[in-house]
Every structure is written in structure tokens, then in C-alpha cells.
Amino acid sequence: MLKCKRENKTESHANRKIQDSFFTTSDLLNTINSVIKDDNPKTETGFELQRRLPDGQTTRPATKDEITANDFQIKIQQAVQQTVNLTPKEKITWSKELRSEGNVLFQEKDYRKAMDIYLICLVGLHGTAPSKGETVLTEVEEEAEIQIQLPVLINLSLCSMKLGMYRKVVEFCNFALDLKCGKINPKPYYLRGKALMLSGESYEDASTDFKKSLSFVDSNDTTEIEAIQKELAKLTRLQNAAKENKKKCKKAMKVILNQEYRGNEKKVKEEPLYSDVKRTYSTLRATRKNSKKQEIVKCIDKKQVIAQDSEKGWIKLLFSLVLQLFYNFFSIFKLRGKD
């Protein structure tokens, strides 16, 4: 409790005004939990914001971002309720007071809370701001555009720049440049060009915005001119570095793809890989073919020899049989003669 009281004492004046103007869900839960804590200091129970899941039955504790978004929606609703019955002049006064609170938060480097206040500031102007494309403005519309809309949009761009949200910077600057007074103001061009340069989205568009910003700057404002020229010089260095990187990438790709370069470098033709192995392999294959042929020839020769030998054997056998027959015939004939 002592720590909480110490934090409340160090709370800024701007924060106290915001809490008096808006009462969010977080404020309600903090109030309830502090009352429970005061009644029973030993208790550890309390209330928290829950988010219902798609099944419609189960819930889970809300994240910090979800709580912040919920609080911001409630502030927007309350801002509309507070200003709906005000006159255009009163709305401008209300927005001016809220803008000054946002400026205090910006000076304290609380950029996220400052952005919330600036956005609520624009919501409070509903009914006083000119419609898009309107060329002839009433006195109230012109006052709202010059004193509230343009400065708030520029401050929103600055907060987004500090938080590194360069896409948001471009969007807020585009809204500012849609205003009649924003088209001739150098700051939206400068901030948009810087966001495009830092994000690397488009160096060409950034250069165009810096040059436009330089054309609208007062010639006597040397500080602003030097700041823009400094960014232009930085952009030129980045463009040159980008070109060099592009060349290096192309060269690296050529090396990877094994492409030849055109230039003063000598082209070296290397012999095919494993060329000696191919020659040895072909020789070995030829040797194997010859050996097979020789084996086949030998086999055929052996068969021919065997066949020739077999023919000679048959002739000898036949001749021996014929001789045996003649011998038997003559022996029988002799026996009959004796009888």
C-alpha cells in the first residue's frame, strides 16, 4: 500500500485531469480491488477483466493490450457523450484543453498515452471539422483545422515516429496533407519522407517529400532548412549504399550460378572433372570385351575339335564293325567248306 500511495503522489497533473474526465474499466477494477484490500489487508483475492472465448462459455484473463484497447474504446464513447451537446466553439475549446494534456504526456515521453489523448481530441471535433474535399471553409471549420486537426495529426506522427511505427507515420501524414492548410505545411512532408527513409520503403518518394518540405519552409527558418538538408544528405548516402549492395548481390549470384564475367579478367577453361577416370574406365571396358571374345572363340574352337574327334571315332567304329562282319562271314564260309 505504501508503494501505491507513493506512485499516486508522483502522478502527473495531466494524468489527474484525464482520470477526472474519463472512467474506464481498469479504473473501476482498481477502485473495487483497493476497497477490498482496505477492508481486509490479508486477502489476495480481487477482480480482473476476462475475455470470453469463441465457444461462448469459457474465459481467460485479458492481456495488457486487450485491456488498453478496451479502455480506449470506453474513452472514445465517453468523449462523444461529453461533446455531443456542445456548440462548435465549445468543442474546439474542449479539444484544445485535451490537446494541452497530450502535449504534457509527450514532453514526459509517454508517447502511447499521448497518442490516446490526441485521438480522443480529434473525436471531440465531430461536427466542426470540414468534410473531405470541401474547398470553402467556415470560420469555425478553419479554426478547428488550423488549431486542432493539423497540430494533433503532426503530433500523432511524431509519437508514432518515436515508437518506430513508420507505417502509422505515413498514414497520419496523409490525413494531414488532405487538409487545406496541410498541403502548404512543410512538417507533414518532412515526417512522411523521414518515415519512408527509415523504413526503407521508398527512397525515391522520401526524396520527393524532403524536396517538397524544403520548398514550403520559410527562407528565414535556417534551423528547419538545415534539418531537412541533413536528412537529404543521409538519404543520398543510403541510396548510394543501396546501389552498392545491389551490385554486390548481383555479383554474388553470378558466382553462385557459375557464370562468366565480362571484363579484364582472363577466362580460365578447366578440364572436365574426372576426365582421367573416364579414360581409364573406357580402357578397362575394352579389355573386358576382348577377353570375352577370346573366351567365346576358344569355346567354339574346342567344340569344333570335339566334333572333329567324334566324327573320326564314328568312322573308326564303323570300319571295325565292317571288318568284324567280313571276318565272321569268311570264318563261317570256311567251316562249311570243311564239312
C-alpha positions as CSV (number, residue, x, y, z in Angstrom):
1,M,0.0,0.0,0.0
2,L,2.9,2.4,0.8
3,K,4.3,1.9,-2.7
4,C,0.9,2.6,-4.3
5,K,0.5,5.8,-2.3
6,R,4.0,6.9,-3.4
7,E,3.1,6.3,-7.0
8,N,-0.1,8.3,-6.7
9,K,1.8,11.2,-5.3
10,T,4.2,11.3,-8.2
11,E,1.3,11.2,-10.7
12,S,1.5,14.0,-13.3
13,H,-1.1,16.8,-13.4
14,A,-2.1,15.7,-16.9
15,N,-2.9,12.2,-15.7
16,R,-5.1,13.5,-12.9
17,K,-7.1,15.5,-15.4
18,I,-7.5,12.5,-17.7
19,Q,-8.8,10.4,-14.8
20,D,-11.3,13.0,-13.9
21,S,-12.6,13.2,-17.4
22,F,-12.8,9.5,-18.2
23,F,-13.5,6.5,-16.1
24,T,-12.5,3.2,-17.7
25,T,-12.9,-0.5,-16.9
26,S,-9.4,-0.5,-15.5
27,D,-10.2,2.4,-13.2
28,L,-13.4,0.6,-12.0
29,L,-11.5,-2.7,-11.2
30,N,-8.7,-0.8,-9.5
31,T,-11.2,1.0,-7.3
32,I,-13.0,-2.2,-6.3
33,N,-9.8,-4.1,-5.6
34,S,-8.4,-1.2,-3.5
35,V,-11.6,-1.2,-1.4
36,I,-11.4,-4.9,-0.9
37,K,-7.7,-4.6,0.1
38,D,-8.5,-1.8,2.6
39,D,-11.3,-3.9,4.3
40,N,-9.1,-7.0,4.5
41,P,-5.4,-6.3,4.0
42,K,-4.5,-10.0,4.2
43,T,-6.8,-11.0,1.3
44,E,-5.2,-11.9,-2.0
45,T,-8.4,-12.1,-4.0
46,G,-9.7,-9.5,-6.4
47,F,-11.4,-8.8,-9.7
48,E,-9.9,-8.9,-13.1
49,L,-11.0,-8.4,-16.7
50,Q,-11.8,-11.6,-18.5
51,R,-12.1,-12.3,-22.3
52,R,-14.8,-14.7,-23.4
53,L,-13.6,-17.3,-25.9
54,P,-15.4,-18.2,-29.2
55,D,-17.2,-21.1,-27.6
56,G,-19.2,-18.6,-25.5
57,Q,-18.7,-20.4,-22.3
58,T,-15.0,-20.4,-21.2
59,T,-13.0,-17.3,-20.5
60,R,-9.4,-16.4,-20.0
61,P,-7.6,-13.4,-18.4
62,A,-7.4,-10.4,-20.7
63,T,-3.9,-9.4,-21.9
64,K,-2.4,-6.0,-21.3
65,D,-3.0,-4.9,-24.9
66,E,-6.7,-6.1,-24.7
67,I,-7.2,-4.1,-21.5
68,T,-5.6,-1.0,-23.1
69,A,-7.8,-1.3,-26.2
70,N,-10.9,-1.8,-24.1
71,D,-10.1,1.3,-22.0
72,F,-9.5,3.4,-25.2
73,Q,-12.9,2.4,-26.6
74,I,-14.6,3.5,-23.4
75,K,-12.7,6.8,-23.6
76,I,-13.9,7.4,-27.1
77,Q,-17.5,6.7,-26.1
78,Q,-17.3,9.0,-23.2
79,A,-15.7,11.7,-25.3
80,V,-18.6,11.6,-27.7
81,Q,-21.1,11.7,-24.8
82,Q,-19.3,14.7,-23.3
83,T,-19.2,16.8,-26.5
84,V,-22.4,15.8,-28.3
85,N,-24.4,18.7,-26.8
86,L,-21.6,21.3,-27.1
87,T,-21.5,24.1,-29.6
88,P,-18.8,24.1,-32.3
89,K,-16.9,26.8,-30.3
90,E,-17.2,24.8,-27.1
91,K,-16.0,21.6,-28.9
92,I,-12.9,23.5,-30.1
93,T,-12.2,24.7,-26.5
94,W,-12.7,21.2,-25.1
95,S,-10.3,19.7,-27.7
96,K,-7.7,22.4,-27.0
97,E,-7.7,21.6,-23.3
98,L,-7.3,17.9,-24.1
99,R,-4.5,18.6,-26.6
100,S,-2.6,20.5,-24.0
101,E,-2.8,17.4,-21.7
102,G,-1.5,15.3,-24.6
103,N,1.4,17.7,-25.0
104,V,2.4,17.3,-21.3
105,L,2.4,13.5,-21.8
106,F,4.5,13.9,-25.0
107,Q,7.1,16.0,-23.0
108,E,7.1,13.3,-20.4
109,K,7.9,10.8,-23.2
110,D,4.7,8.8,-22.5
111,Y,4.0,8.5,-26.2
112,R,1.3,5.8,-26.1
113,K,-0.9,7.7,-23.7
114,A,-0.3,10.9,-25.6
115,M,-1.5,9.2,-28.8
116,D,-4.7,8.1,-27.0
117,I,-5.3,11.7,-25.9
118,Y,-4.6,13.1,-29.3
119,L,-7.0,10.7,-31.0
120,I,-9.8,11.5,-28.4
121,C,-9.1,15.1,-29.2
122,L,-10.0,14.5,-32.9
123,V,-13.1,12.6,-31.9
124,G,-14.3,15.7,-29.9
125,L,-14.3,17.7,-33.1
126,H,-17.1,15.8,-34.8
127,G,-19.5,18.3,-36.4
128,T,-16.9,21.1,-36.6
129,A,-14.3,19.6,-39.0
130,P,-14.8,20.2,-42.7
131,S,-15.9,17.3,-44.9
132,K,-13.3,15.7,-47.2
133,G,-12.8,17.6,-50.5
134,E,-14.6,20.8,-49.2
135,T,-12.8,23.9,-50.5
136,V,-14.7,26.7,-48.9
137,L,-14.5,26.6,-45.1
138,T,-16.5,28.4,-42.5
139,E,-14.7,30.4,-39.8
140,V,-15.2,27.6,-37.2
141,E,-14.1,24.8,-39.6
142,E,-10.9,26.8,-40.5
143,E,-10.2,27.4,-36.8
144,A,-10.7,23.6,-36.0
145,E,-8.4,22.6,-38.9
146,I,-5.6,25.0,-38.2
147,Q,-5.6,25.0,-34.4
148,I,-6.6,21.4,-33.6
149,Q,-6.6,18.9,-36.6
150,L,-3.2,19.7,-38.2
151,P,-1.2,20.1,-35.0
152,V,-2.7,17.0,-33.5
153,L,-2.1,14.9,-36.6
154,I,1.5,16.2,-36.7
155,N,1.9,15.2,-33.0
156,L,0.4,11.8,-33.7
157,S,3.0,11.4,-36.5
158,L,5.8,12.4,-34.0
159,C,4.6,9.9,-31.4
160,S,4.4,7.1,-34.0
161,M,7.9,8.0,-35.1
162,K,9.3,7.8,-31.6
163,L,7.6,4.3,-31.2
164,G,9.1,3.1,-34.5
165,M,5.6,2.8,-36.2
166,Y,6.6,4.2,-39.5
167,R,3.5,2.9,-41.4
168,K,1.4,4.9,-38.9
169,V,3.5,8.0,-39.5
170,V,2.8,7.8,-43.2
171,E,-1.0,7.4,-42.6
172,F,-1.2,10.3,-40.2
173,C,0.8,12.5,-42.6
174,N,-1.5,11.5,-45.4
175,F,-4.5,12.7,-43.3
176,A,-2.7,15.9,-42.6
177,L,-1.9,16.5,-46.3
178,D,-5.6,16.1,-47.1
179,L,-6.3,19.3,-45.1
180,K,-6.3,22.6,-46.9
181,C,-3.7,24.1,-44.5
182,G,-1.7,20.8,-44.5
183,K,-0.9,21.0,-48.2
184,I,1.3,24.0,-47.7
185,N,2.8,22.9,-44.4
186,P,6.4,21.5,-44.6
187,K,6.1,19.2,-41.5
188,P,3.8,16.5,-42.9
189,Y,6.1,16.2,-46.0
190,Y,9.2,16.1,-43.8
191,L,7.8,13.5,-41.4
192,R,6.4,11.3,-44.2
193,G,9.8,11.4,-46.0
194,K,11.7,10.5,-42.9
195,A,9.4,7.6,-42.2
196,L,9.8,6.3,-45.8
197,M,13.5,6.7,-45.5
198,L,13.8,4.9,-42.1
199,S,11.6,2.0,-43.1
200,G,13.4,1.7,-46.5
201,E,10.0,1.5,-48.2
202,S,10.8,4.0,-51.0
203,Y,13.9,6.2,-51.1
204,E,12.6,8.0,-54.2
205,D,9.3,9.0,-52.5
206,A,11.3,10.1,-49.5
207,S,13.5,12.3,-51.6
208,T,10.4,13.9,-53.2
209,D,8.8,14.6,-49.8
210,F,12.0,16.2,-48.5
211,K,12.3,18.5,-51.5
212,K,8.6,19.5,-51.2
213,S,9.2,20.2,-47.5
214,L,12.2,22.3,-48.4
215,S,10.1,24.3,-50.9
216,F,7.5,25.2,-48.2
217,V,9.9,26.1,-45.4
218,D,10.3,29.8,-44.6
219,S,13.6,31.0,-46.0
220,N,14.4,32.7,-42.7
221,D,13.9,29.4,-40.7
222,T,17.6,28.2,-41.0
223,T,17.1,25.5,-38.3
224,E,14.3,23.8,-40.3
225,I,16.3,24.1,-43.6
226,E,19.4,22.6,-42.0
227,A,17.4,19.7,-40.6
228,I,15.8,18.9,-44.0
229,Q,19.2,19.2,-45.8
230,K,20.8,16.9,-43.2
231,E,18.1,14.2,-43.9
232,L,18.6,14.7,-47.6
233,A,22.3,14.0,-47.2
234,K,21.6,11.0,-45.1
235,L,19.2,9.8,-47.8
236,T,21.8,10.2,-50.5
237,R,24.3,8.1,-48.6
238,L,21.6,5.4,-48.1
239,Q,20.8,5.4,-51.8
240,N,24.4,5.0,-52.7
241,A,24.8,2.2,-50.2
242,A,21.7,0.5,-51.6
243,K,23.2,0.7,-55.2
244,E,26.5,-0.9,-54.0
245,N,24.6,-3.6,-52.1
246,K,22.6,-4.3,-55.3
247,K,25.8,-4.7,-57.3
248,K,27.3,-7.0,-54.7
249,C,24.2,-9.1,-54.7
250,K,24.3,-9.5,-58.4
251,K,28.0,-10.4,-58.4
252,A,27.4,-13.0,-55.7
253,M,24.5,-14.5,-57.6
254,K,26.8,-14.8,-60.7
255,V,29.4,-16.6,-58.7
256,I,26.8,-18.9,-57.2
257,L,25.4,-19.7,-60.7
258,N,28.9,-20.2,-62.1
259,Q,28.5,-17.5,-64.8
260,E,31.5,-15.9,-66.6
261,Y,32.1,-12.2,-66.2
262,R,32.8,-9.7,-68.9
263,G,35.8,-7.5,-68.1
264,N,39.5,-7.5,-67.9
265,E,39.7,-10.8,-66.0
266,K,41.1,-13.7,-68.0
267,K,38.7,-16.6,-68.7
268,V,40.2,-19.9,-67.5
269,K,38.8,-23.1,-69.0
270,E,39.2,-26.0,-66.7
271,E,39.3,-29.6,-67.8
272,P,36.2,-31.7,-67.1
273,L,36.1,-33.3,-63.7
274,Y,37.3,-36.9,-63.5
275,S,38.4,-36.9,-67.2
276,D,41.3,-39.3,-66.4
277,V,38.9,-41.7,-64.7
278,K,36.7,-41.8,-67.8
279,R,39.7,-42.7,-70.0
280,T,40.8,-45.5,-67.6
281,Y,37.2,-46.7,-67.4
282,S,36.9,-46.9,-71.2
283,T,40.2,-48.9,-71.4
284,L,39.0,-51.3,-68.8
285,R,35.7,-51.8,-70.6
286,A,37.6,-52.5,-73.9
287,T,39.8,-55.1,-72.1
288,R,36.8,-56.9,-70.8
289,K,35.1,-57.1,-74.2
290,N,38.3,-58.6,-75.8
291,S,38.6,-61.2,-73.1
292,K,35.1,-62.2,-73.6
293,K,35.5,-62.5,-77.3
294,Q,38.6,-64.6,-76.8
295,E,36.8,-66.9,-74.4
296,I,34.0,-67.4,-76.9
297,V,36.4,-68.1,-79.7
298,K,38.2,-70.7,-77.6
299,C,35.0,-72.3,-76.6
300,I,33.9,-72.5,-80.3
301,D,37.3,-74.0,-81.3
302,K,37.1,-76.6,-78.5
303,K,33.6,-77.6,-79.7
304,Q,34.9,-77.9,-83.3
305,V,37.8,-80.1,-82.1
306,I,35.5,-82.3,-80.1
307,A,33.2,-82.6,-83.1
308,Q,36.1,-83.5,-85.4
309,D,37.3,-86.1,-82.8
310,S,33.8,-87.5,-82.5
311,E,33.5,-87.9,-86.3
312,K,36.8,-89.7,-86.5
313,G,35.7,-92.1,-83.7
314,W,32.5,-93.0,-85.5
315,I,34.4,-93.8,-88.7
316,K,36.8,-96.0,-86.9
317,L,34.0,-97.8,-85.1
318,L,32.1,-98.3,-88.4
319,F,35.2,-99.6,-90.1
320,S,35.9,-102.0,-87.2
321,L,32.3,-103.3,-87.4
322,V,32.6,-103.9,-91.2
323,L,35.9,-105.7,-90.7
324,Q,34.3,-107.9,-88.0
325,L,31.4,-108.7,-90.3
326,F,33.8,-109.8,-93.1
327,Y,35.8,-111.8,-90.7
328,N,32.7,-113.6,-89.3
329,F,31.5,-114.2,-92.9
330,F,34.7,-115.7,-94.1
331,S,35.1,-117.8,-90.9
332,I,31.6,-119.3,-91.4
333,F,32.3,-119.9,-95.1
334,K,35.5,-121.8,-94.2
335,L,33.6,-124.0,-91.8
336,R,31.0,-125.0,-94.3
337,G,33.8,-125.9,-96.9
338,K,35.3,-128.4,-94.5
339,D,32.1,-130.2,-94.0
